[in-house]
Amino acid sequence: QVQLVESGGGLAQSGGSLTLSCEASGIIFSLYNMAWYRQVPGSERELVAIITPGGRIDISTIVEGRFTISRDNAKNTVYLQMNSLKPEDTAVYYCHGNWRHAYWGQGTQVTVSS
């Protein structure tokens, strides 16, 4: 059974930092493109950052310079380091894995207060 389990969400103040983690099980993690998406009510889910098996990274221009994505294949885990948080970063953040099949985590809420 495939599971992507996010953790690390919560409440942060504007200008603060949070680190999200997503631990995968049931997949050959090292073969997967791993990504973080976010969604606010009434809006479509948007891509935040993606990291390929080879370590190539693409970051959304909305968060570029503030967020970084990384992965630890030995731990089957992908991370999203979020710095200089803004209230508009408030959203549910989802982990996504894609290779031959695509999988989503259950999401973790991030709330940034002004």
C-alpha positions as YAML, in Angstrom:
chain: A
units: angstrom
residues:
- id: 1
  name: GLN
  ca: [0.00, 0.00, 0.00]
- id: 2
  name: VAL
  ca: [1.38, 3.37, -1.02]
- id: 3
  name: GLN
  ca: [1.41, 6.12, 1.56]
- id: 4
  name: LEU
  ca: [2.73, 9.65, 1.49]
- id: 5
  name: VAL
  ca: [2.56, 11.13, 4.97]
- id: 6
  name: GLU
  ca: [3.18, 14.83, 5.46]
- id: 7
  name: SER
  ca: [4.20, 16.43, 8.72]
- id: 8
  name: GLY
  ca: [5.54, 19.73, 9.97]
- id: 9
  name: GLY
  ca: [2.64, 22.01, 9.22]
- id: 10
  name: GLY
  ca: [1.19, 24.38, 11.76]
- id: 11
  name: LEU
  ca: [1.04, 28.02, 12.70]
- id: 12
  name: ALA
  ca: [3.86, 30.45, 11.97]
- id: 13
  name: GLN
  ca: [4.24, 34.18, 12.17]
- id: 14
  name: SER
  ca: [4.92, 36.32, 9.15]
- id: 15
  name: GLY
  ca: [8.65, 36.21, 8.46]
- id: 16
  name: GLY
  ca: [9.02, 32.89, 10.21]
- id: 17
  name: SER
  ca: [10.00, 29.45, 8.98]
- id: 18
  name: LEU
  ca: [8.57, 25.97, 8.80]
- id: 19
  name: THR
  ca: [9.88, 22.72, 7.41]
- id: 20
  name: LEU
  ca: [7.48, 20.22, 5.92]
- id: 21
  name: SER
  ca: [8.39, 16.55, 5.58]
- id: 22
  name: CYS
  ca: [6.79, 13.85, 3.50]
- id: 23
  name: GLU
  ca: [7.73, 10.25, 4.13]
- id: 24
  name: ALA
  ca: [6.83, 7.75, 1.46]
- id: 25
  name: SER
  ca: [6.23, 4.06, 1.77]
- id: 26
  name: GLY
  ca: [5.19, 1.39, -0.69]
- id: 27
  name: ILE
  ca: [7.11, 2.91, -3.61]
- id: 28
  name: ILE
  ca: [10.66, 2.87, -4.92]
- id: 29
  name: PHE
  ca: [11.16, 6.41, -3.73]
- id: 30
  name: SER
  ca: [14.40, 7.05, -5.59]
- id: 31
  name: LEU
  ca: [12.63, 6.64, -8.94]
- id: 32
  name: TYR
  ca: [9.94, 9.21, -8.26]
- id: 33
  name: ASN
  ca: [9.65, 12.86, -9.07]
- id: 34
  name: MET
  ca: [8.57, 14.37, -5.77]
- id: 35
  name: ALA
  ca: [6.72, 17.64, -5.44]
- id: 36
  name: TRP
  ca: [4.90, 19.93, -3.09]
- id: 37
  name: TYR
  ca: [1.62, 21.55, -4.04]
- id: 38
  name: ARG
  ca: [-0.61, 23.87, -2.09]
- id: 39
  name: GLN
  ca: [-4.26, 24.74, -2.17]
- id: 40
  name: VAL
  ca: [-6.49, 27.36, -0.62]
- id: 41
  name: PRO
  ca: [-10.27, 26.98, -0.50]
- id: 42
  name: GLY
  ca: [-11.90, 27.96, -3.77]
- id: 43
  name: SER
  ca: [-8.67, 27.77, -5.75]
- id: 44
  name: GLU
  ca: [-6.93, 25.11, -7.75]
- id: 45
  name: ARG
  ca: [-4.03, 23.19, -6.34]
- id: 46
  name: GLU
  ca: [-0.80, 24.87, -7.43]
- id: 47
  name: LEU
  ca: [2.70, 23.52, -7.79]
- id: 48
  name: VAL
  ca: [5.18, 24.90, -5.28]
- id: 49
  name: ALA
  ca: [8.33, 22.92, -5.99]
- id: 50
  name: ILE
  ca: [9.48, 19.70, -7.61]
- id: 51
  name: ILE
  ca: [12.62, 17.62, -7.36]
- id: 52
  name: THR
  ca: [13.54, 14.86, -9.79]
- id: 53
  name: PRO
  ca: [15.27, 11.59, -8.92]
- id: 54
  name: GLY
  ca: [18.50, 13.15, -10.12]
- id: 55
  name: GLY
  ca: [18.06, 16.17, -7.91]
- id: 56
  name: ARG
  ca: [16.97, 18.72, -10.49]
- id: 57
  name: ILE
  ca: [14.79, 21.34, -8.82]
- id: 58
  name: ASP
  ca: [12.11, 23.66, -10.11]
- id: 59
  name: ILE
  ca: [10.61, 26.23, -7.78]
- id: 60
  name: SER
  ca: [7.51, 28.29, -8.39]
- id: 61
  name: THR
  ca: [8.30, 31.95, -8.96]
- id: 62
  name: ILE
  ca: [5.78, 32.73, -6.21]
- id: 63
  name: VAL
  ca: [8.07, 31.19, -3.58]
- id: 64
  name: GLU
  ca: [11.45, 31.31, -5.30]
- id: 65
  name: GLY
  ca: [14.14, 32.60, -2.99]
- id: 66
  name: ARG
  ca: [12.11, 31.73, 0.11]
- id: 67
  name: PHE
  ca: [11.33, 28.01, -0.21]
- id: 68
  name: THR
  ca: [13.64, 25.13, -1.00]
- id: 69
  name: ILE
  ca: [12.94, 21.48, -1.72]
- id: 70
  name: SER
  ca: [15.22, 18.58, -0.96]
- id: 71
  name: ARG
  ca: [15.08, 14.83, -0.70]
- id: 72
  name: ASP
  ca: [16.75, 12.07, 1.26]
- id: 73
  name: ASN
  ca: [16.41, 8.83, -0.66]
- id: 74
  name: ALA
  ca: [17.79, 6.82, 2.24]
- id: 75
  name: LYS
  ca: [14.88, 8.03, 4.37]
- id: 76
  name: ASN
  ca: [12.26, 8.00, 1.58]
- id: 77
  name: THR
  ca: [11.54, 11.58, 2.52]
- id: 78
  name: VAL
  ca: [11.12, 14.87, 0.70]
- id: 79
  name: TYR
  ca: [11.30, 18.20, 2.50]
- id: 80
  name: LEU
  ca: [10.06, 21.71, 1.92]
- id: 81
  name: GLN
  ca: [11.96, 24.37, 3.81]
- id: 82
  name: MET
  ca: [9.84, 27.51, 3.97]
- id: 83
  name: ASN
  ca: [11.47, 30.75, 5.05]
- id: 84
  name: SER
  ca: [10.28, 34.34, 5.15]
- id: 85
  name: LEU
  ca: [6.72, 33.12, 5.33]
- id: 86
  name: LYS
  ca: [3.90, 35.45, 4.31]
- id: 87
  name: PRO
  ca: [0.20, 35.32, 5.19]
- id: 88
  name: GLU
  ca: [-0.49, 34.47, 1.54]
- id: 89
  name: ASP
  ca: [1.46, 31.23, 2.01]
- id: 90
  name: THR
  ca: [-1.42, 30.01, 4.16]
- id: 91
  name: ALA
  ca: [-2.74, 26.86, 2.50]
- id: 92
  name: VAL
  ca: [-2.97, 23.11, 2.74]
- id: 93
  name: TYR
  ca: [0.30, 21.69, 1.46]
- id: 94
  name: TYR
  ca: [0.29, 18.37, -0.33]
- id: 95
  name: CYS
  ca: [3.07, 15.98, -1.13]
- id: 96
  name: HIS
  ca: [2.97, 14.38, -4.59]
- id: 97
  name: GLY
  ca: [4.95, 11.52, -6.04]
- id: 98
  name: ASN
  ca: [4.96, 10.65, -9.71]
- id: 99
  name: TRP
  ca: [6.68, 8.01, -11.80]
- id: 100
  name: ARG
  ca: [4.55, 5.36, -13.46]
- id: 101
  name: HIS
  ca: [1.72, 6.28, -11.14]
- id: 102
  name: ALA
  ca: [0.89, 9.41, -9.22]
- id: 103
  name: TYR
  ca: [0.16, 9.58, -5.52]
- id: 104
  name: TRP
  ca: [-0.92, 12.30, -3.12]
- id: 105
  name: GLY
  ca: [-0.50, 12.74, 0.57]
- id: 106
  name: GLN
  ca: [-3.37, 13.76, 2.80]
- id: 107
  name: GLY
  ca: [-2.16, 17.33, 3.18]
- id: 108
  name: THR
  ca: [-0.92, 19.42, 6.06]
- id: 109
  name: GLN
  ca: [-2.24, 22.84, 7.01]
- id: 110
  name: VAL
  ca: [0.13, 25.79, 7.10]
- id: 111
  name: THR
  ca: [-1.21, 29.01, 8.57]
- id: 112
  name: VAL
  ca: [0.84, 32.20, 8.58]
- id: 113
  name: SER
  ca: [-0.34, 35.03, 10.79]
- id: 114
  name: SER
  ca: [0.42, 38.65, 10.04]
...
